Structures are given as structure tokens and as C-alpha cells.
């Protein structure tokens, strides 16, 4: 599946990987009660709204900072890593995060 911003491809992954990410991001949207800007068209494309994705990620990190739940943090680590990667591809720069989220940012270089 192609992940796109305004028709520009920012990522291309297999069907199962893409479906897993899109399913997980929907659950994370419900958790923080905010849209992610990730829209699975139901075809072979996923459209990304960079402004919404960046705002969503900031909300997710605010939520995680307040919750203190280590099991939750462990469960959402992968989907957040992919979202951070897509955010960088969409916006051109990495979202700046406090050092307290190093467990989530470790390994980002493996996603490409």
C-alpha cells in the first residue's frame, strides 16, 4: 500500500503491514479522542494529513505522559514509531520529544 501526502508517496509497504498499522492507529485515535490524519481509502492508498498527524502525535505523547501506564506504553510503541516515521516523511523533520520518551524513539532508524 502506498502512503501519500498530496499525491506524493512517502512510504510503500505490504498489505498486511499497512492494514496492521491502519487498524492500530484507529484504536489509538479512540484512546486519545482525536483524529490522526491517517485515512485508509480502502484501496491501495493511505492518505496522510501532515498537520493532523503532527497534532495527533503531540496529543498521544501528552496522554502517555499523564497516564503513567507502562503496559499501555509498551503496547502502543510500535504504532507510534511508525506514525513518527510517517510524520517525518510528511513534514520533513522529526517531532521533538522529551528524553522521557527515549524508549519509544529507540529503534526508529529501523523503520524505512
C-alpha positions in Angstrom: 0.0 0.0 0.0 1.1 3.5 -0.8 1.1 6.1 1.9 0.8 9.6 0.4 0.7 13.2 1.2 -1.0 15.3 -1.6 -0.2 12.6 -4.1 3.4 12.3 -3.1 4.5 8.8 -1.9 6.1 8.8 1.5 6.1 5.1 2.3 5.2 1.9 0.5 4.5 -1.3 2.5 2.9 -4.6 2.0 -0.8 -5.1 2.6 -0.6 -6.9 6.0 1.9 -4.4 7.5 -0.2 -1.5 6.2 -3.5 -3.0 7.5 -2.0 -3.6 10.9 -0.8 0.0 11.2 -4.1 1.4 10.0 -6.0 -0.7 12.4 -3.8 0.2 15.3 -3.9 3.9 14.6 -7.7 3.8 14.7 -7.6 2.3 18.2 -5.1 5.0 19.3 -7.5 7.7 17.9 -10.3 6.3 20.1 -8.0 6.2 23.1 -6.9 9.9 22.8 -10.2 11.0 21.1 -8.5 12.8 18.3 -8.2 12.0 14.5 -4.8 11.0 13.4 -4.9 12.4 9.8 -4.3 8.8 8.5 -7.0 7.8 6.1 -7.1 4.3 4.6 -9.0 4.7 1.4 -9.9 1.0 1.3 -7.9 0.6 -1.9 -4.2 0.6 -2.2 -3.6 4.1 -0.8 -3.4 5.7 2.6 -3.7 9.4 2.7 -1.8 11.4 5.3 -2.7 14.9 6.5 0.6 16.1 8.0 -0.9 18.8 10.2 -3.4 16.5 11.8 -0.8 13.7 12.2 1.6 16.1 14.0 -1.2 17.3 16.3 -2.3 13.8 16.9 1.2 12.7 17.9 1.6 15.6 20.3 -1.7 14.6 21.9 -0.6 10.9 22.1 2.6 11.9 23.9 0.7 14.2 26.3 -1.7 11.3 27.1 1.1 8.8 27.7 2.9 11.3 29.9 -0.1 11.7 32.1 -1.2 8.0 32.1 1.9 6.5 33.6 0.8 3.1 32.3 3.9 1.1 31.3 1.9 -1.8 29.8 0.0 0.7 27.6 3.2 2.4 26.6 4.7 -0.9 25.6 1.6 -1.9 23.6 1.5 1.4 21.6 5.3 1.7 21.0 5.3 0.2 17.5 2.3 2.1 16.1 3.8 5.3 17.5 7.1 4.6 15.9 5.6 4.1 12.5 3.5 7.3 13.0 6.6 9.2 13.9 8.4 7.9 10.8 5.4 8.9 8.6 5.3 12.3 10.3 8.9 12.9 9.5 8.4 11.9 5.9 5.3 14.1 5.6 6.7 17.2 7.4 10.4 16.9 6.7 11.6 17.0 10.3 11.4 14.8 13.4 9.0 15.8 16.1 10.9 16.9 19.2 10.2 14.8 22.2 11.3 14.9 25.8 14.0 12.4 26.8 11.4 10.6 28.9 10.2 9.0 25.6 13.5 7.5 24.6 12.1 4.0 24.9 9.7 4.9 22.1 12.2 6.7 19.9 14.9 4.0 20.2 14.9 1.9 17.0 13.2 4.5 14.8 16.1 4.1 12.3 14.9 0.5 11.6 11.7 1.8 10.0 12.1 2.7 6.4 
